[in-house]
Amino acid sequence: MLWLAVLLLPVLFMLESCTPRASNTIVLWHYWEGEDARILNSMIERFADLYDIRVISQYVPIDDMETDFKREASLGFGPDILLAPNNLMVPLAIDGRLADIAPLLSNEQMSVYKLFVLQMLRSRTEGKLYGLPVTADTYALYYNTNLVSSPVKVIEDFKREAILGKRIAIRTSFFGAAWGVGAFGGEIQNDDGQIMLGQRPFQDWLEWLQSAQNFSYIMFNAEKQPLIDSFKAGEAAYYIGDSRDLFDIRSALGDAVAVTKLPSGPGGEASPYLEAEALFFNRSSSATQLRQAVDFGLFLSAGEQQRRLMRELGRLPANGQVRIDEVLEATIGGFALQSETAVPFRGEASTRELVFGSGREVYEQVLEGVLSPFVASQRLGQLNTRFGYEVPERE
Amino acid sequence: MADFFAVIRHFFSRQDVVWQLLPLLIYPVLWFVLRFVWNYPDKASRRFLISRLPKRSRGTIRRLLFIFRRMFAPLVSLILLYGVRLFYVRTGRVYGLLDEFIVVAWVLLAYRFIIAVLYAYLPDRAVKNYHRRLLTPLFILFATGWLLRTIIPPLEFLALSVFRFFQTSFTVGSLLIPTLGLYLWVMTTLALEAILRAIFARRRVTDRGSLEAGLTLGRYALIIVGIAIALRSAGLNQTTVGFITGGLSVGIGIGLQGIISNFVSGLILLFERSIRPGDVVDVGGTIGTVNKLSIRSTEVRVGNGKDIIIPNNTLLTSNVVTYTRNDRTVLVDVAVTITKGDDLKRAMEVLLGIARKHPKVLRNPQPNVTVSSISESNIKLSLNVWVADLNFGVKNDLYVKVWEAFREEKIAF
């Protein structure tokens, strides 16, 4: 009889849960901390007031998010909404855990988003839409207006500025330094996702970095913190960073901080990586839960919330209809301008990890002088074989 | 905690989850149907079938059938779960939760197998103890933990706050871990006691009383230590403990007076060691051997095999005659009357001879025969022998032997 009782428990639970009732709760997972989390929670409260829908928000560390969501969703559990970087979309979509929300949105609702950001969340083959963007992010050029009156426009000007005694803080992680490839006329991936780093422009970019090492006022570091500290302390006149650094920098430098486009090079405009934070939706959610979750997504991308994210957290709006005031939000304007030439990473999380890991090693070895730019370029070009692509011929 | 249940309710309202729970509705029904099907041939028919088998293999076949009968329902249910899983995979449904149930079903099968083997080869009474006290709780613990971890990470679950009491926050972990820990601690203590008892039984310890007292004291000491550790790990601070004990002391004083009195008496008896298991005592005219001295009462086995449970308080406050207080050797007095016409010396020699030949009569102190009294026609003799432990059979044996010997020697008796 004991067994009967034990086995009947889940059944009773099931029967209880099958009872029709108006469900007004959705579950959200996010990885925002500190001030970001505070703003998010206040938005959740506002949403609950307006829509009478309770959002249970749960913090999950970004490193655990993919595995945790996959595991929970495989059971039919998991949050209705996942606030995560766009690079999580591909592995989750491949695993079949994300809901296609395109049928739930009208063309008018989709038209508010910046097209290039929305494209990042769309499956390229089936046209399914797996997420709603909340913020966009890219690298741009920070400068201290107390030290710089007119920021550099072309990459060679960095050397001139260094000669004049102005420090320039440049990140040499693969992700942080990707912008230079475009400036020398190349691209990191083509439209099919093929790695194009075996080409001449990447070699030229590495050679430029090597030559810039001769200028003691140009600081290189793969880690962000020493560079940002130097900029915040007023030592560095320039710093190349993303919009997530803005809150921190502004708290140190106040109005002295300005942001503009990264300098162009002999091959054209700089092309930093473009990233987005988006809301993804659980395929296992019930129709009501999914509808309510999408409503929350639309609420977060509506003008008022986007402006709040922009003003209070310095996030670049994903909503294209949000006007960025050239005077009041000049710093955000710099990122918005840069995002037009920014490119998203194309491929799975594992591919990204491999490319970024190998890229970082190559940058380190080139800057230490143990690898020539030519060999480094060739080596990264060979990565294509790991992903089933052919190595493109060198032009 | 409220959020936890809200999230659970939320998840269980999803179709993907409900579909996975559906087989569980069928699972217990199927189980009982299968049990009915298996039990359909009545015992007599089964016995008849077994009786047709060769004698040598009957025992093994009976055992194997018993094991298979125990495993039949869970086995078929497990196969059904796999069938449902296959259907869900083919139809593109979510089946992760079903996989978790399958793991539990496998463990259930293993558990049933172990139980069945134990029952098949060991006495029922011995297995039942471990079955109910150890294996079943372990399985329930595993199944609950395994399924619960699909809903909430174990550490997160243990950290859930249940209630606050005197500035002490009680979490699921602070309640569950000490409870389970204490249960296992007590089980281990009892097992250890049983092992020690078995070891000493093999070594034939003569002072059984000291051994039993030591084991009982050890058991209670370990249990008290376990309770102290459990309370401490439950996060009870001094204020809370003070409040609880203060409150309890009122209740104890009024309602549990008798129990506490017996408890304290039990402790005194154990520490003082005035009465020990194995002692032969006379309580109010009833003679018996102390079988078990527990914290509330004492079990005395009397001659007819009955056990009398005497509250410890009675033993402490009434007059108790113990035959084995300092020494377990007992003097047995066999009174014999002969006529004046008989040969007194011969009678005394015969009595001594009988005593010396008896295996349970001690050589030292030596048995002796004394003349108790001489009347007009009779002489009363007293054969005094010492035995290692009180044994009512010895006296009986000696009388029988005296009867036989006096008849042979033609001594009037």
Interface residues (C-beta under 8 A of the other chain):
Chain A: L2 W3 L4 V6 L7 L8 P10 V11 F13 M14 E16 S17 C18 S23 T25 I26 V27 R54 I56 R71 A73 S74 L75 G76 F77 S284 S285 S286 Q289
Chain B: D3 A6 V7 R9 H10 F11 F12 S13 R14 Q15 D16 V17 V18 W19 Q20 L21 L22 L24 L25 Y27 P28 W31 F32 V94 G96 L97 E100 T136 I140 A143 L147 T150 I151
